């Protein structure tokens, strides 16, 4: 068995040197296999991302120019109904006059609108009770006791700010994320 001396004059065997080389080779092989595994998994993980047609449905642009005060329209967002309502000054005053602490799901009109534009209320058209589509966005539809929306399935009544006021629905109509792209257009999603 051959021996070497280190700087302190201690004897080192060549067997220890061989163990160090083997450890390096093992670490290098495991690292190479790990990098190879990650490279092999990337396409598998990437194929789980949404396709281009699904991403295209992820947002909806709504033209506000044709909606008169007091009028509401129905459109779709992510295959669900979307209500866009142009509130009148009277509807805004009625919504602001409500004592928020008396509501089941307390939110002010300001909480439910964006950028201080209280005249535009954009909500999902899905009742929070069992997922029915409330009435009140179409011309001549029943708007319920509070002048907002009425769910005919189980009798939930929403006010002009789409807040639950009466009936079994536990929450207000959902406000989706949206931004104004111009004075007359909004991008939902």
MOFENLIN-V550398 format. One record per run of one state. SS is the DSSP state (2 for helix, 1 for strand, 0 for the rest). FROM is the first residue (numbers start at 1). LEN is the number of residues. If there is no record, write none. Layout:
# MOFENLIN-V550398
SS:FROM:LEN
SS:FROM:LEN
This chain:
# MOFENLIN-V550398
0:1:2
1:3:3
0:6:5
1:11:3
2:14:33
0:47:5
2:52:5
0:57:3
1:60:4
0:64:8
1:72:6
0:78:2
1:80:7
0:87:2
2:89:8
0:97:3
2:100:3
0:103:7
2:110:3
0:113:7
1:120:5
0:125:10
1:135:1
0:136:11
1:147:5
0:152:4
1:156:4
0:160:4
1:164:3
0:167:11
1:178:5
0:183:2
1:185:4
0:189:1
